[in-house]
C-alpha cells in the first residue's frame, strides 16, 4: 500500500500538484538536546513502516523529476485528537492504572486541527524540486511528565515501566511555524481536552499508536 500504490498514484497524476503525507519516523532517532530532526537532515529510518513511507516520498519525487509534478512532502508526527494519538494512549493507561512505557521517553505532538491547518497552507509551496516540511508541535515533551500531568487530571498516581533512552523520534517544526505561525492549541489544553473526553466515556478508535516501540515495527 505504501510503496507500490504510491508509485501508481504518482504515475497516474503525473504533472499534478500533490501533498504527500509521510512521517517524522523517516529520520533517525536523536537526542532531545538537538531540538529534533530538521528537513535538511539525512533520512535513516529503522523498521519497515518508516522505510515504506520513505519509498512513498521517493515515488513522488521521481514523478516530480520525470513529469514536473509539484510535490510537498509532509513529515508529520505526532498528530493527536480526542479519539486517537499519543496523548490518548498515555491518558488511557493512566486512567486504567496500566504502566506507561518510558522506552520512548520524549515526543512531539500537534493537535489534529493545527496539523491540517499547516498542511493545507503548504499546498502552494509544492514544487518540482519537492518541498519538504516537518509538521508537529513546538515542544519536546517528556512522556513521564505527560503521564504525571494526566495523573493530576484524573486524580491518580501513574505507574511506569521501562527507562528513558538517550534518543527518540523528534522533529523540529521551526520551518513550518516560521511560515504559518505556531499551532493554536497548547499542550495544557490538549491534555485537558483529552482527559475530559476519556473521562466522559464517549469512546476512541481503539487503535494504539505504538509510539513507544523503538524498532519501527508498528
Backbone torsions as a table, in degrees:
resi	resn	phi	psi	omega
1	UNK	NA	-42.9	-176.7
2	UNK	-78.3	-26.3	-172.7
3	UNK	-105.7	-65.6	-174.0
4	UNK	-66.6	-44.1	179.7
5	UNK	-63.5	-37.3	177.9
6	UNK	-62.0	-40.7	178.0
7	UNK	-62.0	-41.3	-179.1
8	UNK	-67.1	-42.4	179.8
9	UNK	-65.7	-43.2	179.3
10	UNK	-61.2	-36.7	177.3
11	UNK	-73.8	-40.2	-178.8
12	UNK	-63.1	-37.0	-178.0
13	UNK	-108.1	36.0	178.8
14	UNK	-55.8	131.4	-179.5
15	UNK	91.1	-8.1	-178.2
16	UNK	-81.4	168.1	172.1
17	UNK	-93.5	126.5	-169.4
18	UNK	-131.2	131.9	164.7
19	UNK	-95.7	119.9	-174.1
20	UNK	-113.2	116.3	-179.8
21	UNK	-77.0	133.4	176.1
22	UNK	-135.4	-160.0	-175.2
23	UNK	-139.8	149.8	173.7
24	UNK	-66.2	-11.2	179.7
25	UNK	-74.3	-2.6	176.0
26	UNK	-73.2	-15.4	174.6
27	UNK	-86.7	167.2	170.5
28	UNK	-79.7	164.3	176.5
29	UNK	-72.8	146.4	-177.4
30	UNK	-133.3	164.5	176.1
31	UNK	-73.2	145.3	176.2
32	UNK	-57.2	-27.4	-178.3
33	UNK	-65.4	-17.4	179.8
34	UNK	-76.9	-17.6	-174.7
35	UNK	84.3	-0.8	178.9
36	UNK	102.3	158.9	-179.8
37	UNK	-69.1	140.6	177.1
38	UNK	-103.2	165.2	-177.9
39	UNK	-60.5	-25.4	-179.1
40	UNK	-85.3	-6.7	-179.0
41	UNK	-74.6	151.3	179.0
42	UNK	-67.2	152.5	175.6
43	UNK	-92.4	138.2	179.4
44	UNK	-154.9	66.6	-171.4
45	UNK	-77.8	131.1	168.5
46	UNK	-86.1	148.3	175.2
47	UNK	86.4	151.0	-174.5
48	UNK	-66.1	-36.1	-176.9
49	UNK	-60.3	-54.1	-177.6
50	UNK	-64.6	-37.1	178.3
51	UNK	-63.8	-38.0	178.6
52	UNK	-68.1	-34.0	177.0
53	UNK	-68.9	-35.9	176.0
54	UNK	-66.2	-37.6	175.6
55	UNK	-63.1	-35.0	175.1
56	UNK	-62.1	-45.7	176.5
57	UNK	-56.9	-45.5	-176.8
58	UNK	-65.7	-33.3	178.4
59	UNK	-62.4	-44.5	-179.3
60	UNK	-76.3	-32.3	174.7
61	UNK	-64.2	-37.1	176.0
62	UNK	-64.6	-39.9	177.1
63	UNK	-65.4	-33.2	177.5
64	UNK	-66.0	-41.8	179.8
65	UNK	-67.4	-43.4	-172.2
66	UNK	-83.0	-34.6	-170.7
67	UNK	-122.3	-0.3	-178.3
68	UNK	74.8	18.0	175.2
69	UNK	-58.1	143.2	177.0
70	UNK	-99.7	119.1	-167.4
71	UNK	-125.1	137.0	167.9
72	UNK	-120.8	122.0	180.0
73	UNK	-97.1	116.8	-174.6
74	UNK	-103.4	109.9	178.9
75	UNK	-97.5	102.0	-169.2
76	UNK	-106.0	132.0	166.9
77	UNK	-164.2	146.7	-32.5
78	UNK	-101.6	124.5	179.1
79	UNK	-77.9	138.1	-177.6
80	UNK	-137.6	149.0	174.6
81	UNK	-148.8	-165.9	-172.7
82	UNK	-64.4	-33.7	-168.9
83	UNK	-104.9	-7.6	-174.4
84	UNK	-159.6	145.2	173.1
85	UNK	135.6	171.6	-178.4
86	UNK	-58.0	-42.5	-179.6
87	UNK	-64.0	-37.9	176.6
88	UNK	-63.1	-44.6	179.5
89	UNK	-57.4	-49.2	-177.1
90	UNK	-67.3	-45.0	-178.2
91	UNK	-61.3	-43.5	-179.4
92	UNK	-62.5	-40.3	179.6
93	UNK	-65.7	-41.0	179.1
94	UNK	-65.0	-44.1	-178.5
95	UNK	-63.2	-39.6	-177.8
96	UNK	-81.5	-12.8	-176.6
97	UNK	84.0	11.9	177.2
98	UNK	-79.8	148.0	179.9
99	UNK	-67.9	141.2	175.9
100	UNK	-92.6	123.9	-178.2
101	UNK	-76.0	127.6	-179.0
102	UNK	-100.5	11.2	-177.7
103	UNK	-57.6	-38.4	171.5
104	UNK	-103.1	94.1	-165.4
105	UNK	-78.5	-14.9	-176.7
106	UNK	-138.5	149.8	-179.5
107	UNK	-144.6	161.0	162.6
108	UNK	-108.1	145.1	171.8
109	UNK	-138.9	154.4	175.2
110	UNK	-143.2	139.1	178.2
111	UNK	-67.0	140.9	-172.9
112	UNK	-55.4	-40.1	-178.7
113	UNK	-63.0	-40.1	178.6
114	UNK	-69.7	-37.2	177.0
115	UNK	-60.9	-46.6	179.5
116	UNK	-62.4	-39.9	179.4
117	UNK	-58.1	-48.4	-179.3
118	UNK	-70.2	-37.6	-178.9
119	UNK	-64.4	-45.6	-179.8
120	UNK	-64.6	-34.9	178.6
121	UNK	-70.2	-16.0	178.0
122	UNK	-79.5	-13.3	-175.8
123	UNK	-54.3	-48.0	-179.2
124	UNK	-66.1	-14.1	-178.1
125	UNK	-90.0	-4.5	177.2
126	UNK	-57.1	139.4	-172.1
127	UNK	-146.5	159.7	176.8
128	UNK	-69.5	-20.7	164.0
129	UNK	-96.9	98.8	-164.0
130	UNK	-47.8	131.1	177.4
131	UNK	-85.8	123.5	-176.9
132	UNK	-107.6	134.2	-176.9
133	UNK	-141.9	123.4	169.3
134	UNK	-79.8	133.6	177.1
135	UNK	-124.0	114.1	176.6
136	UNK	-167.0	-174.4	-179.2
137	UNK	-82.1	175.0	-173.5
138	UNK	-82.7	-19.9	-171.9
139	UNK	-105.3	153.9	163.9
140	UNK	-95.7	118.3	-170.5
141	UNK	-109.1	134.3	175.9
142	UNK	-79.6	130.8	179.6
143	UNK	-62.9	-38.7	179.0
144	UNK	-60.5	-45.5	-178.9
145	UNK	-66.4	-36.9	176.6
146	UNK	-62.7	-44.1	179.6
147	UNK	-63.5	-40.9	178.5
148	UNK	-65.8	-34.8	175.8
149	UNK	-64.6	-42.5	176.7
150	UNK	-67.2	-32.8	176.5
151	UNK	-59.5	-40.5	177.4
152	UNK	-66.2	-38.9	-179.2
153	UNK	-69.5	-33.7	-179.2
154	UNK	-93.3	-9.7	-179.3
155	UNK	71.5	36.5	177.5
156	UNK	-146.9	154.1	-177.3
157	UNK	-83.2	124.6	177.7
158	UNK	-74.5	153.1	173.0
159	UNK	-115.1	160.1	-172.3
160	UNK	-134.6	158.0	169.7
161	UNK	-139.4	158.2	-179.2
162	UNK	74.5	176.6	-179.1
163	UNK	-133.1	149.0	176.7
164	UNK	-62.9	131.2	175.1
165	UNK	-91.0	173.0	-176.7
166	UNK	-74.1	-20.5	-175.2
167	UNK	-129.0	164.7	176.1
168	UNK	-157.8	168.0	173.0
169	UNK	-78.2	103.9	-176.2
170	UNK	-133.0	135.4	-179.8
171	UNK	-121.0	147.7	170.2
172	UNK	-96.9	125.0	176.8
173	UNK	-105.7	27.0	-178.7
174	UNK	-58.0	-36.5	-179.9
175	UNK	-64.2	-47.1	179.5
176	UNK	-62.2	-42.4	-177.7
177	UNK	-70.4	-33.1	176.4
178	UNK	-66.9	-35.2	-179.3
179	UNK	-76.8	-43.7	-167.5
180	UNK	-120.7	-0.6	-177.3
181	UNK	90.7	163.2	-179.7
182	UNK	-70.6	156.0	174.9
183	UNK	-58.8	146.6	-177.0
184	UNK	-74.6	-38.1	-175.2
185	UNK	-81.0	125.9	176.8
186	UNK	-86.6	156.4	-176.5
187	UNK	-60.5	-35.7	179.1
188	UNK	-62.2	-40.7	177.8
189	UNK	-66.7	-44.4	-179.6
190	UNK	-58.9	-41.1	179.3
191	UNK	-67.6	-42.6	179.1
192	UNK	-62.8	-44.3	179.3
193	UNK	-62.4	-44.9	-178.2
194	UNK	-63.7	-45.0	179.7
195	UNK	-63.0	-42.0	179.9
196	UNK	-63.3	-40.3	-179.8
197	UNK	-65.0	-46.0	-179.0
198	UNK	-67.6	-39.7	178.2
199	UNK	-62.0	-32.3	-178.7
200	UNK	-72.6	-18.2	-179.2
201	UNK	73.7	18.9	-177.3
202	UNK	-66.3	-29.2	174.7
203	UNK	113.7	156.3	177.4
204	UNK	-129.0	179.3	177.9
205	UNK	-74.0	-13.6	179.4
206	UNK	68.6	30.0	-178.4
207	UNK	-126.3	92.1	178.1
208	UNK	-58.8	146.2	-177.6
209	UNK	-74.2	-29.0	-173.7
210	UNK	73.5	22.2	-174.5
211	UNK	-59.1	-24.5	-174.8
212	UNK	-77.5	-8.8	-177.8
213	UNK	-78.6	128.6	-176.7
214	UNK	-96.7	-4.9	-178.9
215	UNK	-83.5	-15.4	-174.6
216	UNK	80.5	7.2	177.6
217	UNK	-100.8	110.1	-175.5
218	UNK	-109.1	NA	NA
